[in-house]
Amino acid sequence: MRCRDGREQRDSDLAQRGGRRLANAIAAQFDASEAARLGVRLRGVNCMSQCKRPCVVALSGAGRFTYLFGDLDPASHRPEVLAVAAAYAQAEGGFLPRSARPRVLQAGILGRIPPFGFAGDLVEPLTPTFSTQTQETCDP
């Protein structure tokens, strides 16, 4: 919520920053949104460490994919954020293919993290697997 979007003065108070303006815009419309009806909950995070790609929104849930989106405009992207939150709530495992996200959230994606234990096509093990067969050895 402390993201600077370049529209505030360097010494502006926190209420004037882009992240706070985006959070306020989303919160103002949230109770009447499909996302709220579907059980999505809002939390404000002071810093998501994405200073080069503000303003930032994340979607996460237990056993679900986590998404991080940036480059959001506090003045105009509230409808897209609420729409993607509703889509996320309805998506199995929270998986949102690119086509299921509003255009601005297709371009502004910063990350998609599979839930721990996910075993689909997006994840492949990096640890070597060892054969249970014994290898022949040479007798000296």
C-alpha positions in Angstrom: 0.0 0.0 0.0 3.1 2.2 0.0 3.7 1.8 -3.7 4.6 5.1 -5.5 3.0 5.3 -8.9 4.8 8.6 -9.9 1.8 10.8 -9.4 2.7 11.8 -5.9 5.4 14.1 -4.6 8.4 12.4 -3.1 7.5 13.6 0.4 3.8 12.9 0.1 2.1 11.2 3.0 1.2 7.6 2.6 -2.5 8.3 1.9 -1.5 10.0 -1.4 0.6 7.1 -2.7 -0.6 5.0 -5.6 -0.7 1.8 -3.6 -3.0 3.3 -1.0 -5.2 4.9 -3.7 -5.5 1.5 -5.4 -6.3 -0.2 -2.1 -8.9 2.4 -1.3 -10.5 2.1 -4.7 -10.8 -1.7 -4.5 -12.1 -1.6 -0.9 -14.7 1.0 -1.8 -16.3 -1.3 -4.3 -15.5 -4.6 -2.8 -18.6 -5.3 -0.7 -20.8 -5.1 -3.8 -18.5 -7.2 -5.9 -18.8 -10.8 -7.1 -15.4 -11.5 -5.5 -16.9 -10.6 -2.0 -19.9 -12.7 -2.7 -17.6 -15.7 -3.5 -15.8 -15.3 -0.2 -12.6 -13.5 -1.2 -11.1 -11.5 1.6 -9.0 -8.4 1.3 -5.7 -7.6 3.2 -3.5 -4.6 2.9 0.2 -5.3 2.6 2.5 -2.3 3.2 5.2 -3.4 0.8 5.4 -6.2 -1.7 9.0 -5.3 -2.9 8.0 -4.5 -6.4 9.1 -0.8 -6.6 9.9 -1.0 -10.3 6.4 -2.4 -11.2 3.9 -0.7 -8.9 1.0 -0.8 -8.0 0.8 -4.5 -6.9 -1.9 -7.0 -6.1 -1.5 -10.6 -5.1 -4.0 -13.5 -5.0 -3.3 -16.4 -2.7 -5.1 -19.1 -0.8 -4.2 -22.4 0.9 -3.6 -25.1 -1.6 -4.1 -22.7 -4.5 -1.8 -21.0 -7.0 -0.5 -17.6 -6.0 -0.4 -14.7 -8.4 1.4 -11.4 -8.3 0.4 -8.6 -10.6 2.0 -5.1 -11.0 1.8 -2.1 -13.2 -1.7 -1.3 -12.0 -3.2 2.1 -12.3 -5.0 3.2 -9.1 -7.4 5.4 -11.1 -8.6 2.8 -13.6 -7.8 -0.8 -12.9 -10.1 -1.5 -9.9 -12.7 -3.3 -12.1 -10.1 -5.6 -13.5 -8.7 -6.4 -10.1 -12.2 -7.3 -8.8 -12.9 -9.4 -11.9 -9.7 -11.4 -11.6 -10.4 -11.9 -7.8 -13.8 -13.4 -8.7 -12.3 -15.6 -11.4 -9.6 -16.8 -9.0 -12.2 -17.7 -6.4 -14.0 -19.8 -8.9 -11.0 -21.4 -10.5 -10.1 -25.0 -9.5 -7.0 -24.7 -7.4 -6.8 -21.0 -8.2 -5.3 -21.7 -11.6 -6.0 -18.9 -14.0 -4.9 -19.4 -17.6 -3.8 -16.3 -19.4 -7.1 -16.1 -21.3 -9.0 -16.0 -18.0 -7.3 -12.8 -16.8 -8.3 -9.3 -17.9 -5.8 -7.9 -20.5 -4.0 -5.6 -18.1 -3.4 -8.5 -15.7 -2.1 -10.6 -18.6 0.6 -8.0 -19.3 1.2 -7.1 -15.6 1.8 -10.5 -14.3 4.9 -10.7 -12.1 4.6 -14.3 -10.9 2.6 -17.4 -10.7 3.6 -19.8 -8.0 2.1 -23.3 -7.8 0.9 -24.5 -4.4 3.2 -26.8 -2.4 2.7 -30.4 -3.6 1.3 -29.4 -7.0 2.0 -32.2 -9.5 0.9 -30.9 -12.9 2.5 -30.1 -16.2 3.8 -26.8 -14.9 6.1 -28.4 -12.3 8.9 -30.9 -12.9 11.2 -32.3 -10.2 14.8 -31.2 -10.3 16.2 -33.7 -7.9 17.7 -36.8 -9.5 15.9 -40.0 -9.2 18.0 -43.1 -8.5 17.4 -46.5 -9.9 16.7 -49.3 -7.4 18.7 -51.7 -9.6 22.2 -52.5 -8.4 24.9 -51.7 -10.8 27.5 -54.3 -11.7 30.9 -53.7 -10.2 34.2 -55.0 -11.3 36.1 -57.3 -9.0 39.7 -56.1 -8.5 
